[in-house]
Amino acid sequence: MSHVSARRRHKTVKGFLDRLIDPIDWLSETIFSILIFLLYILAFRIIMLASAPEAIISHTDMNDLLIGSVGAVLAWGMIDGIMYALFSVFERGESRRMLEDIQAASTNEEALEIIADDMDYLLEPIAGEDERKALYGSILIHLQKSTPQNIGVKREDITSALGHVLVAFIAVLPSIIPFFVFRHDYNLAIRVSILVSFIVLFISGFRWGKYTGTNPWKTGLLIMSVAVILVLVAFFLEG
């Protein structure tokens, strides 16, 4: 019974995130957020521990580390969310300009050329010329009757931007937990946090592979290997 409830909660959370942003967006947000968190942790190790590898990390240092790393991740989420909203506005602006150009065309042939310029790259590999012309004709009839829509910021843009921030925070939560579990040994907490980050990156890459139709195991290992390389470089710099 508890297993069924856990699966339902997982589906609820996943469905909630899918309503905020596209699956590929929250997967990429997860991956980049964890990498930023790792970079901050590794930079801390290099700066604080390089000169004294056996130094004891104080509670104050660890609080600064957590606040700084989470702050960096949230800042990344905010920047990514704002850029997502701005690009959404830009795409609507492009669509509106295309609609205005089509409606301002002096002939149907000119309007069809505008549609073809925008869609041929997508349809040429799967449809013949006659099929494309018939489709473009149907699209033209619909667009000639359409009214240009407002291109300003919409509610969906704001919720998607906030969704990026939320996903960024959720992504690093598993990596933060070790700092509370191993409060007696922060050096151990850092190592466990790095290991947990590897696991989350692999899972995210695995899901990315399944979603895009590529080999999920290879995709997961490839994304995780980026973090492994970062850690190896950091350990080398520590000396």
Residue, then its C-alpha position, 0 to 999 in steps of 0.5 A: m500500500s505504501h509503495v502504491s502511495a509513493r508512486r502516486r506522489h511521484k506521478t503527482v510531483k512529475g505531473f506538476l513539473d510537466r505543467l510548469i515547464d516541458p520535460i526536456d526543460w526540467l531535465s536540462e535545468t536539473i543537470f545544469s543546477i547540479l553541475i553549478f552546485l558541484l562547481y561551487i562545492l569543488a571551488f570551496r574545497i580548492i580554496m579552503l582545503a588546498s593549503a591544509p588538506e587535514a583542516i577541520i571545516s567549521h560550522t560557519d564555513m559550512n553554512d557559508l558554503l550551503i548559502g552560497s551554493v544554493g544561492a548560486v543555483l537559485a540565481w541560475g534558475m532565475i536567469d534561465g527562467i527569465m531567458y525562457a520567458l523572454f524567448s517565449v515573447f520573442e517567438r510570439g513576436e516572430s509568429r505575429r510578424m509572419l502572420e502580418d506579412i502573410q495578410a499583407a501579401s498582395t497575392n496568394e502565391e506570395a503568401l504561400e511563399i512566406i509559409a513555405d520559407d518557414m515550413d519547408y525545412l521541416l516538411e521536405p524530408i517527409a512530404g512531397e511537393d504536392e502534399r506540401k502545397a495542399l497543406y500550405g493552402s489550408i494553412l493560408i485560408h486559416l491564417q487569412k482569417s486569423t487576428p494577430q494576438n498580443i505578444g506581451v508577457k503572459r501568465e504561462d511565461i511567469t509560471s514557467a519562469l518560476g518553474h525553472v527556479l523551483v526545479a533548480f532548487i529541487a534538483v540540488l536537495p538530495s545533494i544538500i541532505p548529506f550536510f545535515v546527516f554528517r554534521h559531525d564530519y563536513n569533509l565526509a559530507i562533501r564527499v557524500s554530497i558529490l557522490v549523490s550528485f553523480i547519482v542524480l546526474f546519471i538518473s537525469g541523463f537516463r531519463w533524458g535518453k528515454y525521453t529523446g529516444t537515445n540509449p538511456w544508459k549511455t546518455g546517463l553515463l555521458i552526463m555523469s562523466v562530465a561531473v566526474i571529470l570536474v571532480l578529478v580536475a578539482f582533486f588535481l588542483e588541490g594537490 
